[in-house]
């Protein structure tokens, strides 16, 4: 059986689509554990209606403590052999559960990673896009091999678009980092490096909704600090492993620095040229990499390299204004 975990807070406009995508799966050997994190809208009553009519759902209510706390609570109620996570404002693709289960059983893997589709809500500028898995779908990878893909940003370190064996998450005492915006980057990386076998599944199984105001689209100094903390834990873990290349570690350092300046710039746009001096005073663990060295990293995207050049020229904040205006145009 697959346990599908959903954490929900004020998702009255989206939870029906999420639950429909699960209940309408051809594969029906599943349970849903839905934790309502103190919603104040009609989310809970909608979920109760599904539970009453269709069953297969453990509905748990807690006072508002955040998504990570809700997911951690749900994990303590799991009875399935496999675990999938779905955000309450996202939805599964048809046949997602059946395809993921078949792949994890066929390959005897600890984890399956699939592609996902990014879906833009009305009012946001962007084109829906499918992100395929980076690895071959005809082989099984070690945890170290996939960890390198995470460090090089070829595999996303988020919780959804994956199917886990329950015994893996129990073995490593898996839990989300509560009270943080970046709550799953290190726990997912730790799960990956503790996996003996990981397989990829072609196509996509998950629809990842992009909407204004969602936690994944908030930018603040707190988000920067949370990311710095999570990325530092990932780097320390990676440095302790044998088999991780120095190139992957350098890639991760560059990507982490660029993520930090992105978060900081968006939350301090009004500072103008002072952004660069003020950021240098921030107590973060990732310092500006050498531009000549970065330009030699052939696997680093052109966009990433341009971002670092713009930061060096102290015009990154102007480019950010343009990108944001275009995004919400």
C-alpha positions as CSV (number, residue, x, y, z in Angstrom):
1,X,0.0,0.0,0.0
2,X,1.1,3.6,-0.7
3,X,0.5,6.2,1.9
4,X,0.0,9.7,0.4
5,X,0.8,12.5,2.9
6,X,-0.8,16.0,2.5
7,X,-0.2,19.0,4.8
8,X,-3.0,21.6,4.4
9,X,-3.4,25.2,5.5
10,X,-6.1,27.4,4.0
11,X,-6.3,25.5,0.6
12,X,-10.0,25.7,0.0
13,X,-9.4,26.8,-3.6
14,X,-7.1,23.9,-4.4
15,X,-7.7,20.9,-2.1
16,X,-10.5,19.4,-4.2
17,X,-8.3,19.2,-7.3
18,X,-5.5,17.7,-5.2
19,X,-7.8,15.0,-3.7
20,X,-9.5,14.3,-7.0
21,X,-6.2,13.5,-8.6
22,X,-5.5,10.9,-5.9
23,X,-9.0,9.3,-5.7
24,X,-9.2,9.0,-9.5
25,X,-6.0,7.1,-9.8
26,X,-6.6,3.6,-11.4
27,X,-4.4,2.2,-8.6
28,X,-6.6,2.1,-5.5
29,X,-4.4,0.4,-2.8
30,X,-3.6,3.7,-1.0
31,X,-4.4,5.6,2.1
32,X,-4.3,9.4,2.5
33,X,-3.0,11.0,5.6
34,X,-4.2,14.6,5.5
35,X,-3.1,16.9,8.3
36,X,-5.0,20.2,8.6
37,X,-2.6,22.7,10.0
38,X,-5.3,24.9,11.7
39,X,-7.0,26.2,8.5
40,X,-9.4,29.1,9.0
41,X,-11.1,28.8,5.6
42,X,-13.3,25.9,4.3
43,X,-10.4,23.5,3.6
44,X,-11.3,21.2,6.5
45,X,-15.0,20.9,5.6
46,X,-14.0,20.1,2.0
47,X,-11.6,17.3,3.2
48,X,-14.2,16.0,5.6
49,X,-16.6,15.6,2.7
50,X,-14.2,13.5,0.8
51,X,-13.4,11.4,3.9
52,X,-17.2,10.8,4.5
53,X,-18.0,9.9,0.8
54,X,-14.8,8.1,-0.3
55,X,-13.0,6.9,2.8
56,X,-9.3,5.9,2.6
57,X,-8.3,9.0,4.6
58,X,-7.0,9.7,8.0
59,X,-7.9,13.3,8.7
60,X,-5.9,14.9,11.5
61,X,-6.2,18.4,12.8
62,X,-3.6,20.4,14.7
63,X,-3.1,24.0,15.7
64,X,-1.2,26.0,13.2
65,X,2.5,24.9,13.5
66,X,3.6,25.0,9.9
67,X,3.9,22.5,7.0
68,X,6.9,20.7,8.3
69,X,5.3,20.0,11.6
70,X,2.1,18.7,9.8
71,X,4.2,16.4,7.6
72,X,6.1,15.1,10.6
73,X,2.9,14.3,12.4
74,X,1.5,12.5,9.4
75,X,4.6,10.4,9.1
76,X,4.0,9.0,12.6
77,X,0.6,7.6,11.4
78,X,1.9,5.9,8.2
79,X,0.9,2.2,7.6
80,X,1.8,1.9,3.9
81,X,4.9,0.2,2.6
82,X,5.6,3.2,0.4
83,X,5.2,6.9,0.9
84,X,4.5,9.8,-1.5
85,X,4.0,13.4,-0.6
86,X,1.6,15.8,-2.4
87,X,1.3,19.5,-1.6
88,X,-2.3,20.6,-1.1
89,X,-2.2,23.1,-4.0
90,X,-0.7,20.6,-6.4
91,X,-2.0,17.4,-8.0
92,X,-0.9,14.1,-9.4
93,X,-0.8,13.1,-13.0
94,X,-3.1,10.2,-14.1
95,X,-1.5,6.8,-13.3
96,X,1.1,8.4,-11.1
97,X,0.8,5.9,-8.2
98,X,0.7,2.8,-10.4
99,X,3.7,3.9,-12.5
100,X,5.8,4.8,-9.5
101,X,5.0,1.6,-7.6
102,X,5.7,-0.6,-10.6
103,X,9.1,1.0,-11.0
104,X,10.2,0.8,-7.4
105,X,9.2,-2.9,-7.3
106,X,10.8,-3.7,-10.6
107,X,14.1,-2.1,-9.6
108,X,14.0,-3.1,-5.9
109,X,14.9,0.5,-5.1
110,X,14.7,2.6,-2.0
111,X,13.4,5.6,-3.8
112,X,11.9,6.6,-7.2
113,X,12.4,10.0,-8.7
114,X,10.1,11.2,-11.5
115,X,9.7,14.2,-13.8
116,X,7.3,16.9,-12.9
117,X,5.3,19.6,-14.7
118,X,5.4,23.2,-13.6
119,X,1.9,24.8,-14.0
120,X,1.5,28.5,-13.9
121,X,-1.7,30.0,-12.3
122,X,-3.6,32.7,-14.1
123,X,-2.0,36.1,-13.4
124,X,1.5,34.8,-13.5
125,X,3.8,35.1,-16.5
126,X,5.2,31.8,-17.6
127,X,4.7,28.8,-19.8
128,X,3.8,25.4,-18.4
129,X,6.9,23.1,-18.7
130,X,7.7,19.5,-18.1
131,X,11.0,18.7,-16.4
132,X,12.2,15.2,-17.2
133,X,14.5,13.2,-15.0
134,X,18.2,13.7,-15.6
135,X,19.3,10.1,-15.3
136,X,18.8,7.1,-17.5
137,X,15.6,5.2,-16.9
138,X,17.1,1.9,-17.8
139,X,19.5,1.6,-14.9
140,X,19.7,1.9,-11.1
141,X,21.9,4.5,-9.4
142,X,23.6,4.5,-6.0
143,X,22.8,7.1,-3.5
144,X,26.2,8.8,-4.0
145,X,25.6,9.1,-7.7
146,X,22.3,10.8,-7.2
147,X,23.7,13.0,-4.5
148,X,26.2,14.4,-7.1
149,X,23.2,15.2,-9.3
150,X,21.6,17.1,-6.4
151,X,24.8,19.1,-5.8
152,X,25.0,20.0,-9.5
153,X,21.3,20.9,-9.5
154,X,20.4,18.2,-11.9
155,X,18.0,16.6,-9.4
156,X,15.8,18.9,-7.3
157,X,16.0,18.5,-3.6
158,X,12.3,18.7,-2.8
159,X,10.0,16.2,-1.3
160,X,7.4,15.7,-4.0
161,X,7.9,13.8,-7.3
162,X,9.4,11.0,-5.3
163,X,8.2,7.6,-3.9
164,X,10.0,6.3,-0.8
165,X,10.1,3.0,0.9
166,X,8.7,3.5,4.4
167,X,11.5,1.4,5.9
168,X,14.1,3.8,4.5
169,X,12.5,6.9,6.1
170,X,12.1,5.0,9.4
171,X,15.7,3.8,9.3
172,X,17.1,7.3,9.1
173,X,14.5,8.9,11.4
174,X,13.3,11.2,8.5
175,X,11.7,14.4,9.5
176,X,11.2,17.9,8.1
177,X,13.0,20.8,9.7
178,X,10.2,22.7,11.5
179,X,9.9,26.4,11.6
180,X,11.9,27.0,8.4
181,X,11.1,28.0,4.8
182,X,13.7,25.6,3.5
183,X,12.5,22.5,5.3
184,X,13.2,19.6,3.0
185,X,16.6,20.2,1.2
186,X,18.8,18.6,3.8
187,X,16.4,15.8,4.8
188,X,15.9,14.8,1.2
189,X,19.7,14.9,0.6
190,X,20.2,12.7,3.7
191,X,17.6,10.2,2.4
192,X,19.3,10.1,-0.9
193,X,22.8,9.4,0.5
194,X,21.4,6.7,2.7
195,X,19.7,4.9,-0.2
196,X,21.4,1.9,-1.7
197,X,19.4,1.9,-4.9
198,X,17.6,4.8,-6.6
199,X,15.8,4.6,-10.0
200,X,14.3,7.3,-12.3
201,X,11.0,7.1,-14.0
202,X,10.4,8.6,-17.4
203,X,7.7,11.1,-18.0
204,X,6.1,13.2,-15.2
205,X,3.8,12.1,-12.3
206,X,3.4,15.5,-10.5
207,X,1.9,18.8,-11.3
208,X,3.7,21.6,-9.4
209,X,1.5,24.7,-9.3
210,X,3.1,28.1,-9.5
211,X,1.0,30.7,-7.8
212,X,1.6,34.2,-6.4
213,X,1.8,34.1,-2.6
214,X,2.8,30.5,-2.2
215,X,5.6,29.7,0.3
216,X,7.9,28.6,-2.5
217,X,7.5,32.0,-4.2
218,X,8.2,34.1,-1.1
219,X,11.5,35.9,-0.9
220,X,12.8,37.3,2.3
221,X,15.9,37.6,4.5
222,X,14.6,34.8,6.6
223,X,14.4,32.6,3.5
224,X,18.0,33.5,2.7
225,X,19.1,32.5,6.2
226,X,17.1,29.3,6.1
227,X,18.6,28.4,2.8
228,X,22.2,29.1,4.0
229,X,21.6,26.8,7.0
230,X,20.2,24.0,4.9
231,X,22.8,24.3,2.2
232,X,25.6,24.3,4.8
233,X,24.3,21.0,6.2
234,X,24.1,19.5,2.7
235,X,27.7,20.6,2.0
236,X,29.1,19.2,5.2
237,X,27.3,15.9,4.6
238,X,28.6,15.8,1.0
239,X,32.2,16.5,2.1
240,X,32.0,13.6,4.6
241,X,31.2,11.1,1.8
242,X,33.6,9.2,-0.3
243,X,32.8,9.2,-4.0
244,X,31.7,12.8,-4.2
245,X,33.8,14.7,-6.7
246,X,35.5,18.0,-6.0
247,X,33.8,19.4,-9.1
248,X,30.3,18.6,-7.7
249,X,31.2,20.3,-4.4
250,X,32.4,23.5,-6.2
251,X,29.2,23.5,-8.3
252,X,27.2,23.4,-5.2
253,X,29.1,26.2,-3.6
254,X,28.5,28.4,-6.6
255,X,24.8,27.5,-6.9
256,X,24.3,28.2,-3.2
257,X,25.9,31.6,-3.3
258,X,23.8,32.6,-6.3
259,X,20.7,31.4,-4.5
260,X,21.6,33.5,-1.5
261,X,22.1,36.7,-3.5
262,X,18.8,36.0,-5.3
263,X,16.9,35.8,-2.0
264,X,18.7,38.8,-0.5
265,X,18.3,41.0,-3.5
266,X,14.5,40.4,-3.8
267,X,14.0,41.3,-0.1
268,X,16.3,44.4,-0.2
269,X,15.5,45.9,-3.7
270,X,15.0,49.3,-2.2
271,X,18.6,49.6,-1.2
272,X,19.8,49.9,-4.7
273,X,23.6,49.9,-5.1
274,X,24.0,49.4,-1.3
275,X,22.8,45.8,-1.7
276,X,26.3,44.6,-2.6
277,X,28.0,46.2,0.4
278,X,25.3,45.2,2.8
279,X,25.2,41.6,1.6
280,X,28.9,41.3,2.2
281,X,28.2,41.9,5.9
282,X,25.7,39.0,6.2
283,X,26.7,36.1,8.3
284,X,26.3,33.5,5.6
285,X,28.6,30.5,4.9
286,X,28.9,30.8,1.1
287,X,31.3,33.5,-0.1
288,X,31.5,34.9,-3.6
289,X,33.4,32.5,-5.9
290,X,36.2,33.5,-8.2
291,X,34.6,34.5,-11.5
292,X,37.4,33.0,-13.7
293,X,37.0,29.6,-11.9
294,X,33.2,29.8,-12.3
295,X,33.5,30.4,-16.0
296,X,35.5,27.2,-16.3
297,X,32.7,25.1,-14.8
298,X,31.3,23.8,-18.1
299,X,28.2,22.2,-16.5
300,X,27.1,25.4,-14.8
301,X,24.3,27.0,-16.8
302,X,24.8,30.1,-18.9
303,X,22.1,31.9,-16.9
304,X,24.0,31.2,-13.6
305,X,27.3,32.5,-15.1
306,X,25.6,35.7,-16.3
307,X,24.0,36.2,-12.9
308,X,27.5,36.2,-11.2
309,X,28.9,38.6,-13.8
310,X,26.0,41.0,-13.2
311,X,26.7,40.7,-9.4
312,X,30.3,41.5,-10.1
313,X,29.3,44.6,-12.1
314,X,26.8,45.6,-9.4
315,X,23.9,45.7,-11.7
316,X,22.3,42.4,-10.6
317,X,19.5,44.3,-8.8
318,X,18.5,46.0,-12.0
319,X,18.3,42.7,-13.8
320,X,16.2,41.3,-10.9
321,X,13.7,44.2,-11.2
322,X,13.3,43.4,-14.9
323,X,12.9,39.6,-14.3
324,X,10.3,40.2,-11.6
325,X,8.4,42.6,-13.7
326,X,8.3,40.1,-16.5
327,X,7.3,37.3,-14.3
328,X,4.2,39.1,-12.9
329,X,3.4,41.0,-16.1
